[in-house]
Amino acid sequence: MTKNQTTGPLETAVRLLARREYAEKELQQKLLRQNFDPDSISTVMVILKEKGYLNDTQFMQRTIERLVAEKRCGVRGIIAKLRQMGLTVSNEEVREYCPMEEEWNIASQLVEKKFRLLDSDTFPRIARFLVNRGFSTETVSRFADECRKHQY
């Protein structure tokens, strides 16, 4: 018997999906945490995919687009967030939505907001900030070059 005796895994899954979109693994984890039977969860996943309620490819694309639009992290950060959701994505797939120049623009905006000076003294802090936000080594290296060129 499940913990939730009034609703089954399908009803629970539909209720969860009505609130927000989930990756398949995320939804499975949520249902498992509610002590539903793994076999019934597998059946529910098949039903949801057949009905079009669950589509990891579309979910991944929309999530990448949203994360790029939020302008808070780089390509590596996006990949890490998707992996937390149970999705496997390549650098190239994310680059389709966030090319190098777009990542540079996002990083520049964040650095401009956070740091007053762009010089070799502040570069170590800038580099840590960008790496922690998941920006590529190319973007961080470009900031190193900019810091050396422009001693504001």
LINMO-V356884 format. One record per pair of residues at least 12 apart in sequence whose ideal C-beta (glycine too) atoms are under 10 Angstrom apart, sorted by the first residue. I is the first residue (numbers start at 1). J is the second residue. D is the distance in whole Angstrom. If there is no record, write none. Layout:
BEGIN
i=I j=J d=D
i=I j=J d=D
END
This chain:
BEGIN
i=1 j=35 d=9
i=1 j=37 d=9
i=2 j=31 d=10
i=2 j=34 d=7
i=2 j=35 d=6
i=2 j=36 d=5
i=2 j=37 d=7
i=2 j=40 d=8
i=3 j=33 d=9
i=3 j=34 d=6
i=3 j=35 d=4
i=3 j=36 d=8
i=4 j=31 d=10
i=4 j=34 d=6
i=4 j=35 d=8
i=4 j=36 d=8
i=7 j=34 d=9
i=7 j=36 d=10
i=8 j=36 d=8
i=8 j=37 d=10
i=8 j=40 d=7
i=8 j=44 d=8
i=9 j=27 d=10
i=9 j=28 d=10
i=9 j=31 d=5
i=9 j=32 d=10
i=9 j=34 d=8
i=9 j=35 d=10
i=9 j=36 d=4
i=9 j=37 d=8
i=9 j=38 d=10
i=9 j=39 d=10
i=9 j=40 d=5
i=9 j=41 d=6
i=9 j=42 d=10
i=9 j=43 d=8
i=9 j=44 d=5
i=9 j=45 d=9
i=9 j=47 d=10
i=10 j=31 d=10
i=10 j=36 d=10
i=10 j=40 d=8
i=10 j=41 d=10
i=10 j=43 d=8
i=10 j=44 d=5
i=10 j=47 d=7
i=10 j=48 d=8
i=11 j=44 d=9
i=12 j=27 d=10
i=12 j=30 d=8
i=12 j=31 d=6
i=12 j=34 d=6
i=12 j=36 d=7
i=12 j=41 d=10
i=12 j=44 d=9
i=13 j=27 d=6
i=13 j=28 d=9
i=13 j=30 d=8
i=13 j=31 d=6
i=13 j=34 d=10
i=13 j=36 d=9
i=13 j=41 d=8
i=13 j=44 d=5
i=13 j=45 d=8
i=13 j=47 d=9
i=13 j=48 d=6
i=13 j=53 d=8
i=13 j=54 d=8
i=14 j=44 d=9
i=14 j=47 d=10
i=14 j=48 d=8
i=14 j=51 d=9
i=14 j=53 d=7
i=16 j=30 d=6
i=16 j=31 d=8
i=16 j=34 d=10
i=17 j=48 d=7
i=17 j=53 d=6
i=17 j=54 d=7
i=18 j=53 d=10
i=21 j=53 d=9
i=21 j=54 d=9
i=21 j=55 d=9
i=21 j=58 d=8
i=21 j=59 d=5
i=21 j=62 d=7
i=21 j=63 d=8
i=22 j=48 d=10
i=22 j=53 d=10
i=22 j=54 d=7
i=22 j=56 d=9
i=22 j=59 d=7
i=22 j=85 d=8
i=22 j=86 d=9
i=23 j=54 d=8
i=23 j=55 d=10
i=23 j=56 d=6
i=23 j=59 d=5
i=23 j=60 d=7
i=23 j=63 d=8
i=23 j=82 d=8
i=23 j=84 d=9
i=23 j=85 d=4
i=23 j=86 d=5
i=23 j=87 d=5
i=24 j=45 d=6
i=24 j=48 d=8
i=24 j=49 d=8
i=24 j=54 d=6
i=24 j=55 d=9
i=24 j=56 d=5
i=24 j=59 d=8
i=24 j=85 d=10
i=24 j=86 d=7
i=24 j=87 d=9
i=25 j=45 d=10
i=25 j=56 d=8
i=25 j=84 d=10
i=25 j=85 d=7
i=25 j=86 d=3
i=25 j=87 d=8
i=25 j=88 d=10
i=26 j=56 d=10
i=26 j=59 d=9
i=26 j=84 d=9
i=26 j=85 d=5
i=26 j=86 d=6
i=26 j=87 d=9
i=27 j=41 d=9
i=27 j=44 d=9
i=27 j=45 d=7
i=27 j=48 d=8
i=27 j=53 d=10
i=27 j=54 d=7
i=27 j=86 d=9
i=28 j=41 d=6
i=28 j=42 d=8
i=28 j=44 d=9
i=28 j=45 d=6
i=28 j=54 d=10
i=28 j=86 d=8
i=29 j=41 d=10
i=29 j=85 d=10
i=29 j=86 d=8
i=31 j=44 d=7
i=31 j=45 d=9
i=56 j=82 d=10
i=56 j=85 d=9
i=56 j=86 d=8
i=56 j=87 d=6
i=56 j=88 d=9
i=57 j=87 d=9
i=59 j=82 d=9
i=59 j=85 d=8
i=59 j=87 d=7
i=60 j=82 d=6
i=60 j=85 d=8
i=60 j=87 d=5
i=60 j=88 d=9
i=60 j=89 d=6
i=60 j=93 d=8
i=60 j=94 d=9
i=61 j=89 d=10
i=61 j=93 d=9
i=61 j=96 d=9
i=61 j=97 d=8
i=63 j=78 d=8
i=63 j=81 d=8
i=63 j=82 d=6
i=63 j=85 d=7
i=63 j=87 d=8
i=63 j=89 d=9
i=63 j=97 d=10
i=64 j=78 d=6
i=64 j=79 d=9
i=64 j=81 d=9
i=64 j=82 d=7
i=64 j=87 d=10
i=64 j=89 d=8
i=64 j=93 d=8
i=64 j=94 d=6
i=64 j=96 d=8
i=64 j=97 d=5
i=64 j=98 d=7
i=65 j=97 d=6
i=65 j=98 d=9
i=66 j=78 d=10
i=66 j=97 d=10
i=67 j=79 d=10
i=67 j=81 d=6
i=67 j=82 d=8
i=67 j=94 d=9
i=67 j=97 d=9
i=67 j=98 d=8
i=67 j=134 d=10
i=68 j=94 d=8
i=68 j=97 d=5
i=68 j=98 d=5
i=68 j=99 d=10
i=68 j=102 d=7
i=68 j=103 d=9
i=68 j=106 d=8
i=69 j=97 d=9
i=69 j=98 d=10
i=70 j=106 d=9
i=71 j=98 d=10
i=71 j=102 d=9
i=71 j=103 d=10
i=71 j=105 d=8
i=71 j=106 d=5
i=71 j=107 d=9
i=71 j=109 d=6
i=71 j=110 d=7
i=72 j=106 d=8
i=72 j=109 d=10
i=72 j=110 d=7
i=72 j=133 d=7
i=72 j=134 d=9
i=73 j=98 d=10
i=73 j=103 d=9
i=73 j=106 d=8
i=73 j=107 d=10
i=73 j=110 d=9
i=73 j=130 d=10
i=73 j=132 d=9
i=73 j=133 d=5
i=73 j=134 d=5
i=73 j=135 d=8
i=74 j=94 d=9
i=74 j=98 d=8
i=74 j=102 d=10
i=74 j=103 d=5
i=74 j=104 d=9
i=74 j=106 d=7
i=74 j=107 d=7
i=74 j=110 d=9
i=74 j=130 d=7
i=74 j=131 d=9
i=74 j=133 d=6
i=74 j=134 d=4
i=74 j=135 d=3
i=74 j=136 d=6
i=74 j=138 d=10
i=74 j=139 d=6
i=74 j=140 d=9
i=75 j=89 d=10
i=75 j=91 d=6
i=75 j=92 d=10
i=75 j=93 d=10
i=75 j=94 d=5
i=75 j=95 d=6
i=75 j=97 d=9
i=75 j=98 d=6
i=75 j=99 d=9
i=75 j=100 d=9
i=75 j=102 d=9
i=75 j=103 d=6
i=75 j=106 d=10
i=75 j=134 d=7
i=75 j=135 d=7
i=75 j=136 d=6
i=75 j=138 d=10
i=75 j=139 d=9
i=76 j=91 d=8
i=76 j=94 d=9
i=76 j=103 d=10
i=76 j=130 d=10
i=76 j=131 d=8
i=76 j=133 d=9
i=76 j=134 d=4
i=76 j=135 d=7
i=76 j=136 d=6
i=76 j=137 d=9
i=76 j=139 d=10
i=77 j=94 d=10
i=77 j=103 d=10
i=77 j=130 d=10
i=77 j=131 d=10
i=77 j=132 d=9
i=77 j=133 d=5
i=77 j=134 d=2
i=77 j=135 d=7
i=77 j=136 d=10
i=78 j=91 d=10
i=78 j=93 d=10
i=78 j=94 d=5
i=78 j=95 d=10
i=78 j=97 d=8
i=78 j=98 d=7
i=78 j=103 d=10
i=78 j=134 d=7
i=79 j=91 d=7
i=79 j=93 d=9
i=79 j=94 d=6
i=79 j=134 d=7
i=80 j=134 d=6
i=81 j=134 d=8
i=82 j=94 d=8
i=91 j=136 d=8
i=95 j=136 d=9
i=98 j=136 d=10
i=100 j=136 d=8
i=100 j=138 d=6
i=100 j=139 d=7
i=100 j=142 d=9
i=103 j=130 d=10
i=103 j=134 d=10
i=103 j=135 d=6
i=103 j=136 d=6
i=103 j=138 d=8
i=103 j=139 d=5
i=103 j=142 d=10
i=104 j=135 d=9
i=104 j=136 d=9
i=104 j=138 d=9
i=104 j=139 d=6
i=104 j=142 d=6
i=104 j=143 d=9
i=104 j=146 d=10
i=106 j=133 d=9
i=106 j=135 d=8
i=106 j=139 d=9
i=107 j=126 d=9
i=107 j=129 d=9
i=107 j=130 d=6
i=107 j=133 d=8
i=107 j=135 d=5
i=107 j=136 d=9
i=107 j=139 d=5
i=107 j=140 d=8
i=107 j=142 d=8
i=107 j=143 d=7
i=108 j=139 d=9
i=108 j=142 d=9
i=108 j=143 d=8
i=108 j=146 d=9
i=110 j=126 d=10
i=110 j=129 d=8
i=110 j=130 d=8
i=110 j=133 d=7
i=110 j=135 d=9
i=111 j=125 d=10
i=111 j=126 d=6
i=111 j=129 d=7
i=111 j=130 d=7
i=111 j=133 d=10
i=111 j=135 d=10
i=111 j=143 d=7
i=111 j=146 d=9
i=111 j=147 d=10
i=114 j=126 d=8
i=114 j=129 d=6
i=114 j=130 d=10
i=115 j=129 d=8
i=116 j=152 d=9
i=117 j=147 d=9
i=117 j=150 d=10
i=117 j=151 d=9
i=117 j=152 d=5
i=118 j=143 d=8
i=118 j=146 d=6
i=118 j=147 d=6
i=118 j=149 d=9
i=118 j=150 d=6
i=118 j=151 d=9
i=118 j=152 d=6
i=119 j=146 d=10
i=119 j=147 d=6
i=119 j=148 d=9
i=119 j=149 d=10
i=119 j=150 d=7
i=119 j=151 d=5
i=119 j=152 d=6
i=120 j=144 d=9
i=120 j=147 d=5
i=120 j=148 d=6
i=120 j=150 d=10
i=120 j=151 d=7
i=121 j=147 d=9
i=121 j=151 d=9
i=122 j=147 d=7
i=122 j=152 d=9
i=123 j=140 d=9
i=123 j=143 d=7
i=123 j=144 d=6
i=123 j=145 d=10
i=123 j=146 d=9
i=123 j=147 d=4
i=123 j=148 d=8
i=124 j=144 d=10
i=124 j=147 d=10
i=126 j=140 d=8
i=126 j=143 d=6
i=126 j=144 d=9
i=126 j=146 d=9
i=126 j=147 d=7
i=127 j=140 d=5
i=127 j=141 d=9
i=127 j=143 d=7
i=127 j=144 d=7
i=127 j=147 d=9
i=128 j=140 d=9
i=129 j=143 d=10
i=130 j=142 d=10
i=130 j=143 d=7
END
